[in-house]
Every structure is written in structure tokens, then in C-alpha cells.
Amino acid sequence: DGGITQSPKYLFRKEGQNVTLSCEQNLNHDAMYWYRQDPGQGLRLIYYSQIVNDFQKGDIAEGYSVSREKKESFPLTVTSAQKNPTAFYLCASCNGGNQPQHFGDGTRLSIL
Amino acid sequence: RKEVEQDPGPFNVPEGATVAFNCTYSNSASQSFFWYRQDCRKEPKLLMSVYSSGNEDGRFTAQLNRASQYISLLIRDSKLSDSATYLCVVNDGSASKIIFGSGTRLSIRP
């Protein structure tokens, strides 16, 4: 079955630590996205990538980094510079403009 | 003005009722429109695309009004299982500019 897989489902970060969230898709989609959702809030775009080896900052990129070395994979690193990382992180992909996004089932990140 | 705006609700309606909510967008060049459903602590899931002529999927009807720049979602004969947050999504045609509304919370009571 085609889809988007995020892991882990739950993640705990210690102060000063960088953590990496995984996102893999086998839908052959070109574009991939990372969103952050805080309780009772909408989705905010962190980073997106339209093609391998290229990515762009979204609205709240500070304290995060990404890479896109393979079409299938778009990992997100939450760095120690992100002072308020507790949130629900959603990865999505789509096949270009005018197509709907498909989401992974998310990673919940909390501070220890 | 936000690029995409939704009434946050909550809309609290009895089972079997018809409920409708709108989503306004500011970019007149927007080309594609979607409704997503998000259950508590879950990822958004595509409910339906919104086509220019309007479209229906069972109890759900989506409409697009380009002149007034809004899309709407109508749910007929609402079920308890329809309780969720409904997100509208607007795209200007490029993969880089996909805007999510903040969502409208719907609660169906028995």
C-alpha cells in the first residue's frame, strides 16, 4: 500500500539535544512538507521541498533543519535552538500543484 | 487579513441536522480547493476536493464561489461520527503555496 510513514509516533527531547523526525513516502510524490500543529491551532509550515536536493523555508523555519537527499525521504531535525519544540509534527506530500496533500500520522514531540 | 479564514466554531448541532460552514480566501488567483477532516490528535485526511461547478459526495456537498472568494461545506443528515475539525485548503496552483485554514470544530450531539 502506498503512503507516508512518520516515525517515531512519540518522541521526547532533552534540553540541548537535537532530535530527528523521519518521514518516508512511497507515493512517488515530488513535493514534501513539514508542518507543526500546536493544541487547538492550525497547521504552520516549517519547510518544504519540491524536488530532491532542494528545500525552502516555510513560515516558522527557525530552530529546524531538513534534508532531501532522496525523493522518498524528508527528515526534519529539531535543533536545540528551537526553544519551544513541544508540538504535533506532520509530514505531507503531493504530486505537484493543484493536487491534494497526503499526510503521515504524525509525531508528537515533548520536552523531558 | 489572513490568506484563508474559517470560523473556528465550535458548531454544536443535533444528530440528523444539516450544517454548513464557509471558508474565505484572499488570493483571487487560487486554483484548487480542498476540505480536510481532522480528528482529535490525528492527522488531517482529505475529505473532498472542491470543483468549480460544485460537487457532492454522499451527505457532503462542496461549493466554490469565485466571485466572493469562498468555499463552503454542507453536511446533511449529520452523524455523531462527523464530529471533527474541518480544514479548508487553498492552493494557487504551485506546490509551494498551499494554505491551510485554522479549522472549524464541529460537534454532533445525540
Interface residues (C-beta under 8 A of the other chain):
Chain A: D30 A31 Y33 Y35 Q41 G42 L43 Y48 Q50 Q56 F88 L90 C94 G96 G97 N98 Q99 P100 Q101 H102 F103 G104 D105 G106 R108
Chain B: Q31 S32 F34 R41 K42 E43 P44 K45 L46 S49 L87 V89 N91 D92 G93 S94 A95 S96 I98 F100 G101 S102 G103
